[in-house]
């Protein structure tokens, strides 16, 4: 670890003080440091290789002090949460270290959990959220499930009622360990400061190593207990763990790699399905596609693994995807799945129609959606590097077929986007936004009809990043994701594309963006309806019911929060409004009035 990265170093204190005052973050600095010290390492949590343990806690340190100091040792510099009497000692421990770790107060704990998930998704680093006893912990759950389903490393810290009143039906006495049992891969009650010295490290390592949620809950009186008053048990002879962290990068055996290569080499029409497990391995994925002349379909969370304008890309896949992706899947005789469990089974080849090799870090994912003959359990980058020399060059006949379909599909998208009418077609608005984004923009999506339109009409270019909810497919995370991504990446353009249904659930967090001087840009597709559900009801033969939303002036909401608000409702207004929004120095919102009758269609249903 470099001197600037050590929690106690003057350099680190100076940088974090600047962050607390000006909305900056250390992620760029740390990313450079980590990559300098460990060339070729995937971006994410910096590597820790220090002598352990890193000194001891002072007798006066409380459980809360120990937990926060441990977070600092794990290079955590932001905690998302909401204050409450059940976590007052923890909040005080954060306040005393505000020059090293920044507390981002939110308007709802659900947003804090989404921010922690969004932080983890956009950086690969540990996201941390905090909530008080009872209701506060309950409010975290939706955001934690988003992290759980999408493999985002998140630590949730919650308060618990007084230790000697547990089980007495005391006020706010929710059993938070029971609450978190399904969502957390590590889940424990912290019994005192000595216990905190050990389990906080375990929780951080578990979240990162298991790519999921860890949870610590602490009684409010235990949070304030000093180390000196905590007597060790007869079997605790100074137990300690460490903050050493080495990102696992396993590679399958040579025999398994050769078997996979033999299967792929026999294939004549090879297609690739890339998911979020392929992020960070773009050069290897491009070499693989070039060697095999294989079309590459991309699951939503893996859209940035390969630029959309790559000659190998067929775009997204599944219900949010493209016709070329579906046709490549159904026409291939060999399928290589890389880091994906894309859920739409009808977008895979028919069972028996294609032989399959699957690469994934988790063995239980192999064969989950499609029968894989050979599973390669390992890190994507290192596995592809080892596999590539074993693969033979293929001709480009199958790829050229896919490219012809992509050309035809893109022509259809252009025609749809060029349609000028009132109310606006949401696809036209998305295309205008996409064309105006910075080369390194981070785009955060919500869930709903807006996701269908964004997934097809956003063109993700090299250097751009997509943050979205995947397997949980929950409404409301777009704005919190954008806030977290901007905190982690202060020098990059961050935008959120949301529907009015999802945005209105947590729109009070616009004030969080304003308070923290975050220049996020929010694009609200307003149709005053829960449009995706509306069309689902109609497809069932039912009349639309309960889908209408009361009208809200979202531009005025933004203004009321202290941000800039813009509107557009006619084709001639869209480009100018998008540019004005993006040029705004601080946080801004554009409300676009779009057609509620625009159907979020399946790929083959899209029409001009």
Rosetta blueprint (number, residue, H / E / L):
1 X L
2 X L
3 X H
4 X H
5 X H
6 X L
7 X L
8 X L
9 X L
10 X H
11 X H
12 X H
13 X H
14 X H
15 X H
16 X H
17 X H
18 X H
19 X H
20 X H
21 X H
22 X H
23 X L
24 X L
25 X L
26 X L
27 X H
28 X H
29 X H
30 X H
31 X H
32 X H
33 X H
34 X H
35 X H
36 X H
37 X H
38 X L
39 X L
40 X L
41 X L
42 X L
43 X L
44 X L
45 X L
46 X L
47 X L
48 X E
49 X L
50 X L
51 X L
52 X L
53 X L
54 X L
55 X L
56 X L
57 X L
58 X L
59 X L
60 X L
61 X L
62 X E
63 X H
64 X H
65 X H
66 X H
67 X H
68 X H
69 X H
70 X H
71 X H
72 X H
73 X H
74 X L
75 X L
76 X L
77 X L
78 X E
79 X E
80 X E
81 X E
82 X L
83 X L
84 X L
85 X H
86 X H
87 X H
88 X H
89 X H
90 X H
91 X H
92 X H
93 X H
94 X H
95 X H
96 X H
97 X L
98 X L
99 X L
100 X L
101 X L
102 X E
103 X E
104 X E
105 X E
106 X L
107 X L
108 X L
109 X H
110 X H
111 X H
112 X H
113 X H
114 X H
115 X H
116 X H
117 X H
118 X H
119 X H
120 X H
121 X H
122 X H
123 X H
124 X L
125 X L
126 X L
127 X E
128 X E
129 X E
130 X E
131 X E
132 X L
133 X L
134 X L
135 X H
136 X H
137 X H
138 X H
139 X H
140 X L
141 X H
142 X H
143 X H
144 X H
145 X H
146 X H
147 X H
148 X H
149 X H
150 X H
151 X L
152 X L
153 X L
154 X E
155 X E
156 X E
157 X E
158 X E
159 X E
160 X E
161 X L
162 X L
163 X H
164 X H
165 X H
166 X L
167 X L
168 X L
169 X L
170 X L
171 X L
172 X L
173 X L
174 X L
175 X L
176 X H
177 X H
178 X H
179 X H
180 X L
181 X L
182 X L
183 X L
184 X E
185 X E
186 X E
187 X E
188 X E
189 X E
190 X E
191 X L
192 X L
193 X H
194 X H
195 X H
196 X H
197 X H
198 X H
199 X H
200 X H
201 X H
202 X H
203 X H
204 X H
205 X H
206 X H
207 X H
208 X H
209 X H
210 X H
211 X L
212 X L
213 X E
214 X E
215 X E
216 X E
217 X E
218 X E
219 X E
220 X H
221 X H
222 X H
223 X H
224 X L
225 X L
226 X E
227 X H
228 X H
229 X H
230 X L
231 X L
232 X L
233 X L
234 X L
235 X L
236 X L
237 X L
238 X L
239 X L
240 X L
241 X L
242 X L
243 X L
244 X L
245 X E
246 X L
247 X L
248 X L
249 X L
250 X L
251 X L
252 X L
253 X L
254 X H
255 X H
256 X H
257 X H
258 X H
259 X H
260 X H
261 X H
262 X H
263 X H
264 X H
265 X H
266 X H
267 X L
268 X L
269 X L
270 X E
271 X E
272 X E
273 X E
274 X E
275 X L
276 X H
277 X H
278 X H
279 X L
280 X L
281 X L
282 X H
283 X H
284 X H
285 X H
286 X H
287 X H
288 X H
289 X H
290 X H
291 X H
292 X H
293 X L
294 X L
295 X E
296 X E
297 X E
298 X E
299 X L
300 X H
301 X H
302 X H
303 X H
304 X H
305 X H
306 X L
307 X L
308 X L
309 X L
310 X L
311 X L
312 X L
313 X E
314 X E
315 X E
316 X E
317 X L
318 X H
319 X H
320 X H
321 X L
322 X L
323 X H
324 X H
325 X H
326 X H
327 X H
328 X H
329 X H
330 X H
331 X H
332 X L
333 X L
334 X E
335 X E
336 X E
337 X E
338 X E
339 X L
340 X L
341 X L
342 X L
343 X L
344 X L
345 X H
346 X H
347 X H
348 X L
349 X L
350 X L
351 X L
352 X L
353 X L
354 X L
355 X E
356 X E
357 X E
358 X E
359 X E
360 X E
361 X L
362 X L
363 X H
364 X H
365 X H
366 X L
367 X L
368 X L
369 X L
370 X L
371 X L
372 X L
373 X L
374 X E
375 X E
376 X E
377 X E
378 X L
379 X L
380 X H
381 X H
382 X H
383 X H
384 X H
385 X H
386 X H
387 X H
388 X H
389 X L
390 X L
391 X L
392 X L
393 X L
394 X L
395 X L
396 X L
397 X H
398 X H
399 X H
400 X H
401 X H
402 X H
403 X H
404 X H
405 X H
406 X H
407 X H
408 X H
409 X H
410 X H
411 X H
412 X H
413 X H
414 X H
415 X H
416 X H
417 X H
418 X L
419 X L
420 X L
421 X L
422 X L
423 X L
424 X E
425 X L
426 X H
427 X H
428 X H
429 X H
430 X H
431 X H
432 X H
433 X H
434 X H
435 X H
436 X H
437 X L
438 X L
439 X L
440 X L
441 X L
442 X E
443 X E
444 X E
445 X E
446 X L
447 X L
448 X L
449 X H
450 X H
451 X H
452 X H
453 X H
454 X H
455 X H
456 X H
457 X H
458 X L
459 X L
460 X L
461 X L
462 X L
463 X L
464 X L
465 X E
466 X E
467 X E
468 X L
469 X L
470 X L
471 X L
472 X L
473 X L
474 X L
475 X L
476 X L
477 X H
478 X H
479 X H
480 X H
481 X H
482 X H
483 X H
484 X H
485 X H
486 X H
487 X H
488 X H
489 X L
490 X L
491 X L
492 X L
493 X L
494 X E
495 X E
496 X E
497 X E
498 X E
499 X E
500 X H
501 X H
502 X H
503 X H
504 X H
505 X H
506 X L
507 X H
508 X H
509 X H
510 X H
511 X H
512 X H
513 X H
514 X H
515 X H
516 X L
517 X L
518 X L
519 X L
520 X L
521 X E
522 X E
523 X E
524 X E
525 X E
526 X E
527 X L
528 X L
529 X E
530 X L
531 X H
532 X H
533 X H
534 X H
535 X H
536 X H
537 X H
538 X H
539 X H
540 X L
541 X L
542 X L
543 X L
544 X L
545 X L
546 X L
547 X L
548 X E
549 X L
550 X L
551 X L
552 X L
553 X L
554 X H
555 X H
556 X H
557 X H
558 X H
559 X H
560 X H
561 X H
562 X L
563 X L
564 X E
565 X E
566 X E
567 X E
568 X E
569 X L
570 X L
571 X H
572 X H
573 X H
574 X H
575 X H
576 X H
577 X H
578 X H
579 X H
580 X H
581 X H
582 X H
583 X H
584 X L
585 X L
586 X L
587 X L
588 X E
589 X E
590 X E
591 X E
592 X E
593 X E
594 X E
595 X L
596 X L
597 X L
598 X L
599 X L
600 X L
601 X L
602 X L
603 X H
604 X H
605 X H
606 X L
607 X L
608 X L
